[in-house]
Amino acid sequence: MLIRYRKNYEKIAMGLLSFMPTEKDLKKLQQTIKQYETDDDWQLFLWKEEEDIIGIIGILMRDENVAEIQHISVNPSHRHQGIGKQMVKALKEMFPHYVFQANELTASFLDKCE
């Protein structure tokens, strides 16, 4: 289930985001989280199964009907189970009038989801 990021999920969100190649540096990671917290165009969602949060996906609302997937990450112990694809599908259902695009970091993964 996709849930919207809230401040009390900060530590788990940072942990999941840290699996992204560009988010290894703590300072950069803190800036990214702050961007999601303060800019309405940046939206972060967590994937929850039962009681565990095991994935994260972040988007940037570019235009009226275009959203760019900025970040997507799944806990390594839950990878290769289709969770990333489920997150993308849930986002498309949540924002049915949007076209989703990838950035250079998420493009290869998004191609696999199509």
PDB file as gemmi writes it, atoms N, CA and C in Angstrom:
CRYST1    1.000    1.000    1.000  90.00  90.00  90.00 P 1                      
ATOM      1  N   MET A   1       0.843  -1.168   0.000  1.00  0.00           N  
ATOM      2  CA  MET A   1       0.000   0.000   0.000  1.00  0.00           C  
ATOM      3  C   MET A   1       0.895   1.241   0.000  1.00  0.00           C  
ATOM      4  N   LEU A   2       0.562   2.191  -0.848  1.00  0.00           N  
ATOM      5  CA  LEU A   2       1.319   3.431  -0.953  1.00  0.00           C  
ATOM      6  C   LEU A   2       0.772   4.436   0.052  1.00  0.00           C  
ATOM      7  N   ILE A   3       1.650   4.987   0.876  1.00  0.00           N  
ATOM      8  CA  ILE A   3       1.234   6.006   1.848  1.00  0.00           C  
ATOM      9  C   ILE A   3       2.096   7.243   1.666  1.00  0.00           C  
ATOM     10  N   ARG A   4       1.507   8.391   1.918  1.00  0.00           N  
ATOM     11  CA  ARG A   4       2.222   9.657   1.767  1.00  0.00           C  
ATOM     12  C   ARG A   4       3.225   9.840   2.906  1.00  0.00           C  
ATOM     13  N   TYR A   5       4.378  10.388   2.556  1.00  0.00           N  
ATOM     14  CA  TYR A   5       5.437  10.646   3.541  1.00  0.00           C  
ATOM     15  C   TYR A   5       4.963  11.657   4.580  1.00  0.00           C  
ATOM     16  N   ARG A   6       5.312  11.391   5.820  1.00  0.00           N  
ATOM     17  CA  ARG A   6       5.115  12.341   6.916  1.00  0.00           C  
ATOM     18  C   ARG A   6       6.433  12.424   7.689  1.00  0.00           C  
ATOM     19  N   LYS A   7       6.589  13.505   8.419  1.00  0.00           N  
ATOM     20  CA  LYS A   7       7.831  13.763   9.151  1.00  0.00           C  
ATOM     21  C   LYS A   7       8.221  12.603  10.084  1.00  0.00           C  
ATOM     22  N   ASN A   8       7.233  11.930  10.682  1.00  0.00           N  
ATOM     23  CA  ASN A   8       7.583  10.838  11.603  1.00  0.00           C  
ATOM     24  C   ASN A   8       8.131   9.605  10.878  1.00  0.00           C  
ATOM     25  N   TYR A   9       8.126   9.615   9.525  1.00  0.00           N  
ATOM     26  CA  TYR A   9       8.746   8.542   8.745  1.00  0.00           C  
ATOM     27  C   TYR A   9      10.150   8.933   8.264  1.00  0.00           C  
ATOM     28  N   GLU A  10      10.672  10.025   8.771  1.00  0.00           N  
ATOM     29  CA  GLU A  10      11.922  10.571   8.251  1.00  0.00           C  
ATOM     30  C   GLU A  10      13.070   9.562   8.271  1.00  0.00           C  
ATOM     31  N   LYS A  11      13.288   8.879   9.382  1.00  0.00           N  
ATOM     32  CA  LYS A  11      14.433   7.959   9.481  1.00  0.00           C  
ATOM     33  C   LYS A  11      14.322   6.803   8.500  1.00  0.00           C  
ATOM     34  N   ILE A  12      13.141   6.195   8.407  1.00  0.00           N  
ATOM     35  CA  ILE A  12      12.979   5.076   7.479  1.00  0.00           C  
ATOM     36  C   ILE A  12      13.089   5.573   6.034  1.00  0.00           C  
ATOM     37  N   ALA A  13      12.559   6.764   5.768  1.00  0.00           N  
ATOM     38  CA  ALA A  13      12.654   7.332   4.412  1.00  0.00           C  
ATOM     39  C   ALA A  13      14.103   7.595   4.041  1.00  0.00           C  
ATOM     40  N   MET A  14      14.863   8.148   4.965  1.00  0.00           N  
ATOM     41  CA  MET A  14      16.275   8.403   4.698  1.00  0.00           C  
ATOM     42  C   MET A  14      17.027   7.091   4.489  1.00  0.00           C  
ATOM     43  N   GLY A  15      16.688   6.091   5.268  1.00  0.00           N  
ATOM     44  CA  GLY A  15      17.333   4.790   5.103  1.00  0.00           C  
ATOM     45  C   GLY A  15      17.080   4.192   3.730  1.00  0.00           C  
ATOM     46  N   LEU A  16      15.839   4.264   3.281  1.00  0.00           N  
ATOM     47  CA  LEU A  16      15.501   3.717   1.966  1.00  0.00           C  
ATOM     48  C   LEU A  16      16.098   4.559   0.840  1.00  0.00           C  
ATOM     49  N   LEU A  17      16.054   5.877   0.994  1.00  0.00           N  
ATOM     50  CA  LEU A  17      16.639   6.750  -0.031  1.00  0.00           C  
ATOM     51  C   LEU A  17      18.147   6.558  -0.141  1.00  0.00           C  
ATOM     52  N   SER A  18      18.786   6.172   0.960  1.00  0.00           N  
ATOM     53  CA  SER A  18      20.242   6.022   0.943  1.00  0.00           C  
ATOM     54  C   SER A  18      20.707   4.888   0.026  1.00  0.00           C  
ATOM     55  N   PHE A  19      19.785   4.034  -0.410  1.00  0.00           N  
ATOM     56  CA  PHE A  19      20.143   2.994  -1.370  1.00  0.00           C  
ATOM     57  C   PHE A  19      20.283   3.543  -2.792  1.00  0.00           C  
ATOM     58  N   MET A  20      19.797   4.766  -3.010  1.00  0.00           N  
ATOM     59  CA  MET A  20      19.957   5.410  -4.323  1.00  0.00           C  
ATOM     60  C   MET A  20      21.411   5.862  -4.462  1.00  0.00           C  
ATOM     61  N   PRO A  21      22.028   5.652  -5.621  1.00  0.00           N  
ATOM     62  CA  PRO A  21      23.447   6.003  -5.798  1.00  0.00           C  
ATOM     63  C   PRO A  21      23.783   7.460  -5.487  1.00  0.00           C  
ATOM     64  N   THR A  22      22.872   8.381  -5.771  1.00  0.00           N  
ATOM     65  CA  THR A  22      23.160   9.803  -5.552  1.00  0.00           C  
ATOM     66  C   THR A  22      22.887  10.260  -4.133  1.00  0.00           C  
ATOM     67  N   GLU A  23      22.351   9.382  -3.303  1.00  0.00           N  
ATOM     68  CA  GLU A  23      21.948   9.783  -1.950  1.00  0.00           C  
ATOM     69  C   GLU A  23      22.811   9.143  -0.861  1.00  0.00           C  
ATOM     70  N   LYS A  24      24.032   8.790  -1.194  1.00  0.00           N  
ATOM     71  CA  LYS A  24      24.924   8.143  -0.221  1.00  0.00           C  
ATOM     72  C   LYS A  24      25.431   9.129   0.828  1.00  0.00           C  
ATOM     73  N   ASP A  25      25.654  10.371   0.421  1.00  0.00           N  
ATOM     74  CA  ASP A  25      26.181  11.405   1.308  1.00  0.00           C  
ATOM     75  C   ASP A  25      25.068  11.912   2.227  1.00  0.00           C  
ATOM     76  N   LEU A  26      25.334  11.947   3.530  1.00  0.00           N  
ATOM     77  CA  LEU A  26      24.319  12.341   4.510  1.00  0.00           C  
ATOM     78  C   LEU A  26      23.786  13.747   4.246  1.00  0.00           C  
ATOM     79  N   LYS A  27      24.663  14.679   3.933  1.00  0.00           N  
ATOM     80  CA  LYS A  27      24.239  16.057   3.689  1.00  0.00           C  
ATOM     81  C   LYS A  27      23.289  16.124   2.486  1.00  0.00           C  
ATOM     82  N   LYS A  28      23.626  15.394   1.425  1.00  0.00           N  
ATOM     83  CA  LYS A  28      22.782  15.356   0.231  1.00  0.00           C  
ATOM     84  C   LYS A  28      21.438  14.712   0.563  1.00  0.00           C  
ATOM     85  N   LEU A  29      21.477  13.647   1.334  1.00  0.00           N  
ATOM     86  CA  LEU A  29      20.264  12.951   1.745  1.00  0.00           C  
ATOM     87  C   LEU A  29      19.341  13.865   2.564  1.00  0.00           C  
ATOM     88  N   GLN A  30      19.918  14.629   3.469  1.00  0.00           N  
ATOM     89  CA  GLN A  30      19.138  15.562   4.278  1.00  0.00           C  
ATOM     90  C   GLN A  30      18.512  16.656   3.405  1.00  0.00           C  
ATOM     91  N   GLN A  31      19.260  17.129   2.398  1.00  0.00           N  
ATOM     92  CA  GLN A  31      18.725  18.137   1.475  1.00  0.00           C  
ATOM     93  C   GLN A  31      17.554  17.571   0.678  1.00  0.00           C  
ATOM     94  N   THR A  32      17.675  16.322   0.254  1.00  0.00           N  
ATOM     95  CA  THR A  32      16.601  15.680  -0.520  1.00  0.00           C  
ATOM     96  C   THR A  32      15.335  15.557   0.317  1.00  0.00           C  
ATOM     97  N   ILE A  33      15.468  15.092   1.545  1.00  0.00           N  
ATOM     98  CA  ILE A  33      14.306  14.964   2.435  1.00  0.00           C  
ATOM     99  C   ILE A  33      13.675  16.338   2.665  1.00  0.00           C  
ATOM    100  N   LYS A  34      14.506  17.351   2.889  1.00  0.00           N  
ATOM    101  CA  LYS A  34      13.987  18.709   3.102  1.00  0.00           C  
ATOM    102  C   LYS A  34      13.213  19.192   1.874  1.00  0.00           C  
ATOM    103  N   GLN A  35      13.726  18.862   0.681  1.00  0.00           N  
ATOM    104  CA  GLN A  35      13.044  19.231  -0.567  1.00  0.00           C  
ATOM    105  C   GLN A  35      11.636  18.618  -0.595  1.00  0.00           C  
ATOM    106  N   TYR A  36      11.541  17.345  -0.251  1.00  0.00           N  
ATOM    107  CA  TYR A  36      10.237  16.677  -0.229  1.00  0.00           C  
ATOM    108  C   TYR A  36       9.318  17.266   0.841  1.00  0.00           C  
ATOM    109  N   GLU A  37       9.886  17.716   1.942  1.00  0.00           N  
ATOM    110  CA  GLU A  37       9.070  18.265   3.033  1.00  0.00           C  
ATOM    111  C   GLU A  37       8.584  19.686   2.763  1.00  0.00           C  
ATOM    112  N   THR A  38       9.350  20.456   2.012  1.00  0.00           N  
ATOM    113  CA  THR A  38       9.034  21.881   1.880  1.00  0.00           C  
ATOM    114  C   THR A  38       8.472  22.302   0.524  1.00  0.00           C  
ATOM    115  N   ASP A  39       8.677  21.519  -0.513  1.00  0.00           N  
ATOM    116  CA  ASP A  39       8.237  21.900  -1.858  1.00  0.00           C  
ATOM    117  C   ASP A  39       7.032  21.045  -2.255  1.00  0.00           C  
ATOM    118  N   ASP A  40       5.895  21.689  -2.481  1.00  0.00           N  
ATOM    119  CA  ASP A  40       4.667  20.959  -2.812  1.00  0.00           C  
ATOM    120  C   ASP A  40       4.763  20.175  -4.118  1.00  0.00           C  
ATOM    121  N   ASP A  41       5.663  20.572  -5.011  1.00  0.00           N  
ATOM    122  CA  ASP A  41       5.822  19.869  -6.282  1.00  0.00           C  
ATOM    123  C   ASP A  41       6.593  18.558  -6.120  1.00  0.00           C  
ATOM    124  N   TRP A  42       7.294  18.404  -5.004  1.00  0.00           N  
ATOM    125  CA  TRP A  42       8.041  17.182  -4.718  1.00  0.00           C  
ATOM    126  C   TRP A  42       7.202  16.363  -3.742  1.00  0.00           C  
ATOM    127  N   GLN A  43       6.836  15.148  -4.145  1.00  0.00           N  
ATOM    128  CA  GLN A  43       5.993  14.311  -3.299  1.00  0.00           C  
ATOM    129  C   GLN A  43       6.657  12.945  -3.088  1.00  0.00           C  
ATOM    130  N   LEU A  44       6.656  12.511  -1.854  1.00  0.00           N  
ATOM    131  CA  LEU A  44       7.321  11.275  -1.472  1.00  0.00           C  
ATOM    132  C   LEU A  44       6.287  10.307  -0.902  1.00  0.00           C  
ATOM    133  N   PHE A  45       6.390   9.043  -1.326  1.00  0.00           N  
ATOM    134  CA  PHE A  45       5.466   8.014  -0.877  1.00  0.00           C  
ATOM    135  C   PHE A  45       6.253   6.799  -0.401  1.00  0.00           C  
ATOM    136  N   LEU A  46       5.702   6.127   0.591  1.00  0.00           N  
ATOM    137  CA  LEU A  46       6.326   4.937   1.149  1.00  0.00           C  
ATOM    138  C   LEU A  46       5.442   3.735   0.838  1.00  0.00           C  
ATOM    139  N   TRP A  47       6.071   2.592   0.636  1.00  0.00           N  
ATOM    140  CA  TRP A  47       5.333   1.358   0.375  1.00  0.00           C  
ATOM    141  C   TRP A  47       5.314   0.537   1.651  1.00  0.00           C  
ATOM    142  N   LYS A  48       4.105   0.267   2.125  1.00  0.00           N  
ATOM    143  CA  LYS A  48       3.932  -0.448   3.383  1.00  0.00           C  
ATOM    144  C   LYS A  48       3.248  -1.783   3.116  1.00  0.00           C  
ATOM    145  N   GLU A  49       3.839  -2.837   3.634  1.00  0.00           N  
ATOM    146  CA  GLU A  49       3.239  -4.175   3.594  1.00  0.00           C  
ATOM    147  C   GLU A  49       3.134  -4.653   5.021  1.00  0.00           C  
ATOM    148  N   GLU A  50       1.921  -4.970   5.423  1.00  0.00           N  
ATOM    149  CA  GLU A  50       1.623  -5.321   6.801  1.00  0.00           C  
ATOM    150  C   GLU A  50       2.096  -4.181   7.698  1.00  0.00           C  
ATOM    151  N   GLU A  51       3.056  -4.405   8.544  1.00  0.00           N  
ATOM    152  CA  GLU A  51       3.531  -3.342   9.443  1.00  0.00           C  
ATOM    153  C   GLU A  51       4.861  -2.734   9.005  1.00  0.00           C  
ATOM    154  N   ASP A  52       5.436  -3.256   7.928  1.00  0.00           N  
ATOM    155  CA  ASP A  52       6.768  -2.824   7.513  1.00  0.00           C  
ATOM    156  C   ASP A  52       6.734  -1.878   6.324  1.00  0.00           C  
ATOM    157  N   ILE A  53       7.556  -0.849   6.386  1.00  0.00           N  
ATOM    158  CA  ILE A  53       7.758   0.040   5.245  1.00  0.00           C  
ATOM    159  C   ILE A  53       8.997  -0.475   4.523  1.00  0.00           C  
ATOM    160  N   ILE A  54       8.817  -0.888   3.263  1.00  0.00           N  
ATOM    161  CA  ILE A  54       9.902  -1.570   2.562  1.00  0.00           C  
ATOM    162  C   ILE A  54      10.312  -0.904   1.254  1.00  0.00           C  
ATOM    163  N   GLY A  55       9.621   0.164   0.877  1.00  0.00           N  
ATOM    164  CA  GLY A  55       9.973   0.838  -0.367  1.00  0.00           C  
ATOM    165  C   GLY A  55       9.638   2.311  -0.309  1.00  0.00           C  
ATOM    166  N   ILE A  56      10.202   3.038  -1.252  1.00  0.00           N  
ATOM    167  CA  ILE A  56       9.971   4.478  -1.312  1.00  0.00           C  
ATOM    168  C   ILE A  56       9.996   4.916  -2.772  1.00  0.00           C  
ATOM    169  N   ILE A  57       9.147   5.879  -3.099  1.00  0.00           N  
ATOM    170  CA  ILE A  57       9.124   6.434  -4.449  1.00  0.00           C  
ATOM    171  C   ILE A  57       8.824   7.923  -4.329  1.00  0.00           C  
ATOM    172  N   GLY A  58       9.603   8.718  -5.039  1.00  0.00           N  
ATOM    173  CA  GLY A  58       9.439  10.165  -4.983  1.00  0.00           C  
ATOM    174  C   GLY A  58       9.242  10.735  -6.370  1.00  0.00           C  
ATOM    175  N   ILE A  59       8.333  11.697  -6.471  1.00  0.00           N  
ATOM    176  CA  ILE A  59       8.037  12.302  -7.765  1.00  0.00           C  
ATOM    177  C   ILE A  59       8.140  13.821  -7.699  1.00  0.00           C  
ATOM    178  N   LEU A  60       8.388  14.395  -8.854  1.00  0.00           N  
ATOM    179  CA  LEU A  60       8.387  15.842  -9.035  1.00  0.00           C  
ATOM    180  C   LEU A  60       7.284  16.161 -10.024  1.00  0.00           C  
ATOM    181  N   MET A  61       6.303  16.951  -9.583  1.00  0.00           N  
ATOM    182  CA  MET A  61       5.214  17.358 -10.456  1.00  0.00           C  
ATOM    183  C   MET A  61       5.748  18.447 -11.384  1.00  0.00           C  
ATOM    184  N   ARG A  62       6.023  18.082 -12.620  1.00  0.00           N  
ATOM    185  CA  ARG A  62       6.648  18.994 -13.588  1.00  0.00           C  
ATOM    186  C   ARG A  62       5.651  19.991 -14.172  1.00  0.00           C  
ATOM    187  N   ASP A  63       4.639  19.480 -14.811  1.00  0.00           N  
ATOM    188  CA  ASP A  63       3.645  20.304 -15.481  1.00  0.00           C  
ATOM    189  C   ASP A  63       2.275  19.907 -14.981  1.00  0.00           C  
ATOM    190  N   GLU A  64       1.283  20.409 -15.671  1.00  0.00           N  
ATOM    191  CA  GLU A  64      -0.087  20.120 -15.291  1.00  0.00           C  
ATOM    192  C   GLU A  64      -0.360  18.614 -15.238  1.00  0.00           C  
ATOM    193  N   ASN A  65       0.149  17.871 -16.199  1.00  0.00           N  
ATOM    194  CA  ASN A  65      -0.137  16.442 -16.259  1.00  0.00           C  
ATOM    195  C   ASN A  65       1.114  15.578 -16.402  1.00  0.00           C  
ATOM    196  N   VAL A  66       2.255  16.085 -15.975  1.00  0.00           N  
ATOM    197  CA  VAL A  66       3.503  15.338 -16.096  1.00  0.00           C  
ATOM    198  C   VAL A  66       4.179  15.254 -14.720  1.00  0.00           C  
ATOM    199  N   ALA A  67       4.542  14.045 -14.336  1.00  0.00           N  
ATOM    200  CA  ALA A  67       5.284  13.840 -13.088  1.00  0.00           C  
ATOM    201  C   ALA A  67       6.535  13.028 -13.416  1.00  0.00           C  
ATOM    202  N   GLU A  68       7.639  13.455 -12.827  1.00  0.00           N  
ATOM    203  CA  GLU A  68       8.909  12.765 -13.054  1.00  0.00           C  
ATOM    204  C   GLU A  68       9.273  11.971 -11.814  1.00  0.00           C  
ATOM    205  N   ILE A  69       9.564  10.703 -12.016  1.00  0.00           N  
ATOM    206  CA  ILE A  69       9.970   9.860 -10.889  1.00  0.00           C  
ATOM    207  C   ILE A  69      11.436  10.156 -10.581  1.00  0.00           C  
ATOM    208  N   GLN A  70      11.654  10.747  -9.412  1.00  0.00           N  
ATOM    209  CA  GLN A  70      12.981  11.176  -8.976  1.00  0.00           C  
ATOM    210  C   GLN A  70      13.747  10.080  -8.257  1.00  0.00           C  
ATOM    211  N   HIS A  71      13.048   9.343  -7.420  1.00  0.00           N  
ATOM    212  CA  HIS A  71      13.666   8.319  -6.585  1.00  0.00           C  
ATOM    213  C   HIS A  71      12.763   7.093  -6.531  1.00  0.00           C  
ATOM    214  N   ILE A  72      13.369   5.936  -6.537  1.00  0.00           N  
ATOM    215  CA  ILE A  72      12.632   4.698  -6.291  1.00  0.00           C  
ATOM    216  C   ILE A  72      13.621   3.717  -5.663  1.00  0.00           C  
ATOM    217  N   SER A  73      13.217   3.152  -4.541  1.00  0.00           N  
ATOM    218  CA  SER A  73      14.119   2.268  -3.816  1.00  0.00           C  
ATOM    219  C   SER A  73      13.312   1.253  -3.012  1.00  0.00           C  
ATOM    220  N   VAL A  74      13.834   0.047  -2.949  1.00  0.00           N  
ATOM    221  CA  VAL A  74      13.219  -1.031  -2.176  1.00  0.00           C  
ATOM    222  C   VAL A  74      14.291  -1.613  -1.258  1.00  0.00           C  
ATOM    223  N   ASN A  75      13.891  -1.919  -0.056  1.00  0.00           N  
ATOM    224  CA  ASN A  75      14.790  -2.566   0.896  1.00  0.00           C  
ATOM    225  C   ASN A  75      15.421  -3.790   0.216  1.00  0.00           C  
ATOM    226  N   PRO A  76      16.752  -3.930   0.279  1.00  0.00           N  
ATOM    227  CA  PRO A  76      17.423  -5.030  -0.418  1.00  0.00           C  
ATOM    228  C   PRO A  76      16.867  -6.423  -0.106  1.00  0.00           C  
ATOM    229  N   SER A  77      16.389  -6.644   1.097  1.00  0.00           N  
ATOM    230  CA  SER A  77      15.867  -7.969   1.436  1.00  0.00           C  
ATOM    231  C   SER A  77      14.492  -8.237   0.813  1.00  0.00           C  
ATOM    232  N   HIS A  78      13.903  -7.225   0.173  1.00  0.00           N  
ATOM    233  CA  HIS A  78      12.588  -7.383  -0.467  1.00  0.00           C  
ATOM    234  C   HIS A  78      12.658  -7.158  -1.975  1.00  0.00           C  
ATOM    235  N   ARG A  79      13.847  -7.088  -2.524  1.00  0.00           N  
ATOM    236  CA  ARG A  79      13.987  -6.834  -3.961  1.00  0.00           C  
ATOM    237  C   ARG A  79      13.643  -8.077  -4.777  1.00  0.00           C  
ATOM    238  N   HIS A  80      13.388  -7.847  -6.061  1.00  0.00           N  
ATOM    239  CA  HIS A  80      13.058  -8.903  -7.028  1.00  0.00           C  
ATOM    240  C   HIS A  80      11.746  -9.603  -6.694  1.00  0.00           C  
ATOM    241  N   GLN A  81      10.828  -8.859  -6.069  1.00  0.00           N  
ATOM    242  CA  GLN A  81       9.509  -9.397  -5.748  1.00  0.00           C  
ATOM    243  C   GLN A  81       8.397  -8.572  -6.403  1.00  0.00           C  
ATOM    244  N   GLY A  82       8.793  -7.622  -7.256  1.00  0.00           N  
ATOM    245  CA  GLY A  82       7.800  -6.808  -7.952  1.00  0.00           C  
ATOM    246  C   GLY A  82       7.298  -5.602  -7.177  1.00  0.00           C  
ATOM    247  N   ILE A  83       7.946  -5.269  -6.079  1.00  0.00           N  
ATOM    248  CA  ILE A  83       7.479  -4.154  -5.247  1.00  0.00           C  
ATOM    249  C   ILE A  83       7.643  -2.819  -5.973  1.00  0.00           C  
ATOM    250  N   GLY A  84       8.744  -2.639  -6.657  1.00  0.00           N  
ATOM    251  CA  GLY A  84       8.947  -1.407  -7.422  1.00  0.00           C  
ATOM    252  C   GLY A  84       7.865  -1.218  -8.464  1.00  0.00           C  
ATOM    253  N   LYS A  85       7.527  -2.289  -9.162  1.00  0.00           N  
ATOM    254  CA  LYS A  85       6.461  -2.236 -10.164  1.00  0.00           C  
ATOM    255  C   LYS A  85       5.123  -1.911  -9.505  1.00  0.00           C  
ATOM    256  N   GLN A  86       4.881  -2.484  -8.336  1.00  0.00           N  
ATOM    257  CA  GLN A  86       3.636  -2.205  -7.606  1.00  0.00           C  
ATOM    258  C   GLN A  86       3.558  -0.739  -7.200  1.00  0.00           C  
ATOM    259  N   MET A  87       4.700  -0.163  -6.799  1.00  0.00           N  
ATOM    260  CA  MET A  87       4.709   1.250  -6.416  1.00  0.00           C  
ATOM    261  C   MET A  87       4.381   2.135  -7.611  1.00  0.00           C  
ATOM    262  N   VAL A  88       4.977   1.838  -8.760  1.00  0.00           N  
ATOM    263  CA  VAL A  88       4.715   2.620  -9.971  1.00  0.00           C  
ATOM    264  C   VAL A  88       3.247   2.491 -10.364  1.00  0.00           C  
ATOM    265  N   LYS A  89       2.729   1.280 -10.313  1.00  0.00           N  
ATOM    266  CA  LYS A  89       1.315   1.052 -10.659  1.00  0.00           C  
ATOM    267  C   LYS A  89       0.392   1.818  -9.715  1.00  0.00           C  
ATOM    268  N   ALA A  90       0.688   1.783  -8.413  1.00  0.00           N  
ATOM    269  CA  ALA A  90      -0.131   2.489  -7.420  1.00  0.00           C  
ATOM    270  C   ALA A  90      -0.092   3.995  -7.652  1.00  0.00           C  
ATOM    271  N   LEU A  91       1.074   4.510  -8.023  1.00  0.00           N  
ATOM    272  CA  LEU A  91       1.184   5.945  -8.329  1.00  0.00           C  
ATOM    273  C   LEU A  91       0.319   6.312  -9.531  1.00  0.00           C  
ATOM    274  N   LYS A  92       0.361   5.475 -10.557  1.00  0.00           N  
ATOM    275  CA  LYS A  92      -0.441   5.729 -11.759  1.00  0.00           C  
ATOM    276  C   LYS A  92      -1.931   5.701 -11.429  1.00  0.00           C  
ATOM    277  N   GLU A  93      -2.324   4.847 -10.496  1.00  0.00           N  
ATOM    278  CA  GLU A  93      -3.724   4.803 -10.072  1.00  0.00           C  
ATOM    279  C   GLU A  93      -4.073   6.019  -9.219  1.00  0.00           C  
ATOM    280  N   MET A  94      -3.128   6.496  -8.429  1.00  0.00           N  
ATOM    281  CA  MET A  94      -3.351   7.653  -7.564  1.00  0.00           C  
ATOM    282  C   MET A  94      -3.448   8.951  -8.379  1.00  0.00           C  
ATOM    283  N   PHE A  95      -2.695   9.010  -9.473  1.00  0.00           N  
ATOM    284  CA  PHE A  95      -2.663  10.183 -10.343  1.00  0.00           C  
ATOM    285  C   PHE A  95      -3.004   9.752 -11.778  1.00  0.00           C  
ATOM    286  N   PRO A  96      -4.263   9.374 -12.026  1.00  0.00           N  
ATOM    287  CA  PRO A  96      -4.614   8.791 -13.332  1.00  0.00           C  
ATOM    288  C   PRO A  96      -4.463   9.746 -14.514  1.00  0.00           C  
ATOM    289  N   HIS A  97      -4.480  11.041 -14.282  1.00  0.00           N  
ATOM    290  CA  HIS A  97      -4.396  11.995 -15.382  1.00  0.00           C  
ATOM    291  C   HIS A  97      -2.968  12.453 -15.663  1.00  0.00           C  
ATOM    292  N   TYR A  98      -2.006  11.820 -15.000  1.00  0.00           N  
ATOM    293  CA  TYR A  98      -0.602  12.191 -15.165  1.00  0.00           C  
ATOM    294  C   TYR A  98       0.141  11.201 -16.049  1.00  0.00           C  
ATOM    295  N   VAL A  99       1.094  11.737 -16.783  1.00  0.00           N  
ATOM    296  CA  VAL A  99       2.045  10.918 -17.521  1.00  0.00           C  
ATOM    297  C   VAL A  99       3.300  10.874 -16.665  1.00  0.00           C  
ATOM    298  N   PHE A 100       3.812   9.682 -16.421  1.00  0.00           N  
ATOM    299  CA  PHE A 100       5.003   9.538 -15.584  1.00  0.00           C  
ATOM    300  C   PHE A 100       6.234   9.367 -16.454  1.00  0.00           C  
ATOM    301  N   GLN A 101       7.247  10.151 -16.127  1.00  0.00           N  
ATOM    302  CA  GLN A 101       8.518  10.091 -16.829  1.00  0.00           C  
ATOM    303  C   GLN A 101       9.608   9.742 -15.822  1.00  0.00           C  
ATOM    304  N   ALA A 102      10.697   9.231 -16.338  1.00  0.00           N  
ATOM    305  CA  ALA A 102      11.843   8.900 -15.485  1.00  0.00           C  
ATOM    306  C   ALA A 102      12.905   9.975 -15.626  1.00  0.00           C  
ATOM    307  N   ASN A 103      13.769  10.062 -14.648  1.00  0.00           N  
ATOM    308  CA  ASN A 103      14.976  10.863 -14.805  1.00  0.00           C  
ATOM    309  C   ASN A 103      16.112   9.898 -15.138  1.00  0.00           C  
ATOM    310  N   GLU A 104      17.334  10.398 -15.219  1.00  0.00           N  
ATOM    311  CA  GLU A 104      18.456   9.531 -15.615  1.00  0.00           C  
ATOM    312  C   GLU A 104      18.710   8.404 -14.607  1.00  0.00           C  
ATOM    313  N   LEU A 105      18.322   8.611 -13.346  1.00  0.00           N  
ATOM    314  CA  LEU A 105      18.550   7.592 -12.314  1.00  0.00           C  
ATOM    315  C   LEU A 105      17.471   6.514 -12.294  1.00  0.00           C  
ATOM    316  N   THR A 106      16.268   6.873 -12.712  1.00  0.00           N  
ATOM    317  CA  THR A 106      15.161   5.920 -12.611  1.00  0.00           C  
ATOM    318  C   THR A 106      14.750   5.346 -13.971  1.00  0.00           C  
ATOM    319  N   ALA A 107      15.362   5.817 -15.040  1.00  0.00           N  
ATOM    320  CA  ALA A 107      14.958   5.409 -16.391  1.00  0.00           C  
ATOM    321  C   ALA A 107      15.076   3.907 -16.627  1.00  0.00           C  
ATOM    322  N   SER A 108      16.199   3.315 -16.259  1.00  0.00           N  
ATOM    323  CA  SER A 108      16.385   1.893 -16.547  1.00  0.00           C  
ATOM    324  C   SER A 108      15.369   1.046 -15.780  1.00  0.00           C  
ATOM    325  N   PHE A 109      15.064   1.447 -14.552  1.00  0.00           N  
ATOM    326  CA  PHE A 109      14.077   0.696 -13.790  1.00  0.00           C  
ATOM    327  C   PHE A 109      12.687   0.858 -14.391  1.00  0.00           C  
ATOM    328  N   LEU A 110      12.329   2.076 -14.753  1.00  0.00           N  
ATOM    329  CA  LEU A 110      11.002   2.327 -15.294  1.00  0.00           C  
ATOM    330  C   LEU A 110      10.786   1.596 -16.614  1.00  0.00           C  
ATOM    331  N   ASP A 111      11.841   1.463 -17.387  1.00  0.00           N  
ATOM    332  CA  ASP A 111      11.732   0.699 -18.642  1.00  0.00           C  
ATOM    333  C   ASP A 111      11.336  -0.745 -18.359  1.00  0.00           C  
ATOM    334  N   LYS A 112      11.833  -1.302 -17.267  1.00  0.00           N  
ATOM    335  CA  LYS A 112      11.497  -2.676 -16.890  1.00  0.00           C  
ATOM    336  C   LYS A 112      10.037  -2.804 -16.455  1.00  0.00           C  
ATOM    337  N   CYS A 113       9.465  -1.703 -15.955  1.00  0.00           N  
ATOM    338  CA  CYS A 113       8.088  -1.727 -15.458  1.00  0.00           C  
ATOM    339  C   CYS A 113       7.069  -1.685 -16.575  1.00  0.00           C  
ATOM    340  N   GLU A 114       7.458  -1.237 -17.737  1.00  0.00           N  
ATOM    341  CA  GLU A 114       6.494  -1.080 -18.842  1.00  0.00           C  
ATOM    342  C   GLU A 114       6.112  -2.404 -19.430  1.00  0.00           C  
TER     343      GLU A 114                                                      
END                                                                             
